[in-house]
């Protein structure tokens, strides 16, 4: 039994999550891959690379940031575009640029329970636009769902279509992603890992319905959350990034995806690329063994995507942790242990 399998099986026994799938890519090929547990503890179906998980905040890099990079390439946006061009009535957001939203330096708060007072997509977006900044742009870093909700709305204006359709047409189809989408169709239901403990649907067991409360209020389609996906597809996406963007992005767009861009005051870029957490960001999920040069992202439901571009390495970990609880302490401890065991796979022959 590998250390990865041992630690994940222990986590399953401790009811940290019902199931997990993971992969380590090195130089474009899968170095290690595993699937563990039963996504639905009430059924006997085992987890597999085609099990569909609620990806939560992995939506930010996989959908929103990638679509923003495509918009840059197509000349539809620049990083210096002021967001008041799209929201002219939001005078308090003057000075906030597209790059600030993408790098969480817009001065917006991290989160608000928008779903408690807004029950339509338009009402949620308006509620975000009404929230005052907590600081001027580029004067500090606050990881903000609100900024990515606005970024998603900007992309919908730029392309005159919904994020769900944009993701399908501009990312999923070119990459051949068969099991990644917003609002997954009914025919996927049997292979979707269920979640629970969403604060907007107390006591509900969710299957194919987004866990994030604000994303649910937005109809399941948002810039910060809402995407569902399977390990097979995330491997394809990671290969695209590690291969310099082919066949989706240009080489230089991928560099923005992978290298720190968040400018805070007079400090050098740090904390965030245009898509991912970067060292010394404490949110960067790299365990103890992956080096500080890694960049990556996590999702509230129990998901991780991590890159070390210097050695063409990627790690993917998908779980349905929130099936049992939304409390994070025990999960984060096991996540660190799992990432350490996966790091050891990089050096194995």
N, C-alpha and C positions, 0 to 999 in steps of 0.2 A: 504494500500500500504506500503510495507516494505521500509526502508530507501535505501536499495540497489536499488530497482526498481525505487524509486523516483529520485535518483541521476543519474542512467543510462538513464532513460527517458528524464531527463533534458539535459544530454549530447547529446542524439540523436536529440532533438529539436534544440539544439545549433549547430548542424552539426559538432560535435566533431568526431563522427563516425556514420555510418549508422546502425550498429548492434553490439551487444555484447552477449556473452554467458559466464557464470561463474559458479563456484562450490566451495564449502568449504567442505573438507573431515576432519573428526575427528574420530580417532580410527578405520580407515578402512571403515567407512560408509559415505555416502554423507549426510552432515548436511544441506546443502543449495544448490540449483541449480536453475539457471534462464536463460532464453533466451529472448532477447529483440530486437526490431526493425526489419528491413528488410535488409538482407545482400546486396541486390541489390536495391537501391532506385527506380529504374525504373521498378521494378516488385513487386508483392504483396506477394511473398513467405516469410513467417516469419522465423526468425532465430530459430534454433533448436540445440539440442546436437549433431546432425549429420552434421551440417553445417561445411564445410571444410575451414579453414583459412590458409593464408600464415603465417607460424609460425616465419619466419625471424630468429633472433638469438637464439630462443629456440632450433634451430637445434644443437647448440653447446652442451648443456647438453643432449638432447634427443637422438641424433645420435652420434656425434663425441666422446664426453667424455664417453658415455656408451660403445661404441665400443672399446675405449681405455682400459676401465676397463676389458672388456671381453678378450682383448689381453693380459693383465697382468695375468689374471687367467689362460689363456691357455699357458703361458710361451713363448709367441711370442714377447713380449716387456718387458722392465722394465722402471720405471720412470727415471732411470739413463742412459738409452740408448742415446748416442749422435746422434743428427739428421744428422751429416755428414756421418753416416753409410748409410743413404738413399740418401743423396745428397753430394757425395764426392767432387764435384767441388766447393761447397759453402764454401770456406776456411774461409771467414769472419764470418761464423756461428759456428766455432769451439768453444767448451765450452757450446753450447746450448744443453740442454737435453730435453727429452720428457716432463718431469715435468714442465720445463719452458714454453713450448708451452701451456700446459693445464692450467697453472695458470697465464698466461699473464705476465711472468717475464723474457721473453727471450731477452728483450731489443729491440724488433721490434717496429716500429711505429704503430699507431692505424689503419691506413687505407691509401690507395692510390687509385686513380681513374684508376685502372689497365685497365678497360674496354675501356678507350679512346685510348689506343695504342696496345692492344692485343685482337685479335678476334678469337683465338682458345684456347682450354683448355690447350694445351702445352705451348702456348705463355704466358698465364696468370700465370701459375705456374712458368715459367722461370722468368717472371717479378718480382714475389715475391722473388725468390731466389737471384735476383740481387739487392734488396733493402738493403742498409747497416743498421746495428744496430745503434740505437741512444745511447745505453749505454751497458756496459757488462751485461751478464745474472745475475739474482738474485740481481741486484742493484737497482731495482725500479719496479713499477707496471704500465703498460700501457695496458689497455684493447685493444686487437689487433685482428681484423679480419684476418690479415695476418698470425699470428701464427696458427690460427685454419684452414686456408687454407692449410698450410704446414702439420698440424696434420692429416687432411683428406687425403692428398696425401701419407703420411707415412702409414696410415691404408690400403690404396689401395695397396701399395707395400707389406705390411705384409701378407695380405690375398689374394693378386693377384685377386682382383675383384673391381668393382666400389662401391662407397659408397651407391649408390641407392640399389644395390643388397645386400650388406652387411646389410644395415638397414632392408631390407625386410626379409632376411633369419635368421638373428641373433637377431633381436629385435621385429619386427612386428609380425612375425609368432609365436614365442614362447609366446608372450603376447596376441595374438588374436586381434591385432590392424587391424581393417578393413578399416579405413579411414585415414591413415597416411602414407605418402610416398613422395619421391622426384618425380618431374615431374608427377603429378597426371593424371591418365588415362582419356580419353575422357568421359567415362560413369559417372564420378564424376562431370562433368562440371556444371550441373544444380544446384548443392548444394555447389559450391565453391563461397565464398564471394569475389567479385571483389576488386581490388586495382587500384591505379593510381599514377601519379606523380613520376614515376621512371625517373631518370635523363638520362638514356640511351635510353629511348623510350618516348620522350617528347610528351605529348598530348594523349598518348595511355591509353586505359582502359584495364587493365590486368585481366584475369580470368583464373586461373590455370597456369599462367606464373609467375615465381618468380619475386618479386619486386626488390630485391637487384641487383644492377647493376653488381657487380663483379661475383656474383653467376650466373647471366644470361649469362655472358661471358664465364663462366665455363660449360655451357650447362645445367644449372639448378641444378647441383649436386655439392655441395661443403661442406667443413667442417664447415664453418661459417654460412651458410644460405642455403635455398633451400627446407627445409621440409615443407610440408603442412599437416594439421591434424585437427581433430575434437575433441570437448570436451569429448565425450564418451571415446575416446582412451587415452586422456591425464589423465582422471580419472584412467584408468587401469594402466598407467605408474606410476602415483603418488601412487597408492595402492601398486605397486610392491616395490617402494622405502620405503614406510612407513612400509611395512611388513618385512623389512630386506632383500629384494632382491628376494624373491621367486616369480616366478619360474625362474628368469633370472640371477641375480647376487648373489654372496656370501654376507654374512653379512659384512665381512670386506671390500669388495669392496664398499658397500653402505656407510660405514663409511667414506671412501675417498670422496665419492660423496657429503656427507653432512657436513664434518668438514673442517675448514680452513687448507690449505696446502701451501699457497703461502709464501715462505721464501724470505724476502727482507733484504739483509745485515745481521746484527745480531739481527734483530727484530724477535719477535715470529711470527709464522704463522698467517696471517690475510689477509683480502681483498678478498680471493678467495679460494674455495674448489677446487677439481679437476674438477669441473663442474659449480659451481655457485658463484655468488657474496656473500661476507660475510662482516659483520660489521667490520670496519667502512667504507667500500666501499660506496661512494656516489651513485653508480649505483644500489645498492640494493633496489628493489622496495617493501618497506614494509609499506608505509604510516606512520601514526603517532602512531597507536595503537599496531601493531604487534611488539613484542619485538626484541631487538638487536640480540638475539641468532638465529633469523630466517636467512635462506639462500635462495637465489632465483635468477631468471634471468628474463630478459625482452627481447622483440623483437621490432625492429624499426616499424613494421607495426601496433603495438598496442597490444602486447601479454605479459602475465606475468605468471610465475610459481613460487610459494613461498612455502617453507616448514618450519615448526617448529617441528623438530623431537622429542623434549622433551615431547610434548603432542600429537604426532602422527597426526599433522595437515598439510593440504596442501590447497593452494588456487590456482585456475586456472582462468585466465581472458583472453578471446580472443576477439579482435575487428578487424575491418578493417579500422582503423583510417586513413591510408594514402589514402583512397578513396577520401577524401576531400582536404587534404593538407599534406605536409610533415613537416610543422611547428609544434613544439612540446610544446610550452608554455601552451596553453589552454588544450591540451590533458593531460599533466603531472599534471596539477592542478586537473582535473577531475579524473585521475587515483588515485591520493592520496585520494580524497574524496570517490571514490568507494572502495578502499582497507580499509579505515576506516569503512565504512558501512559493508563490509564483515567481518571485525574483530569483529564487534558487534555480528555477527551471531554465533561466536564460543561460546559465553557465554549463548546463548539462549537455553531454554529447547526444 
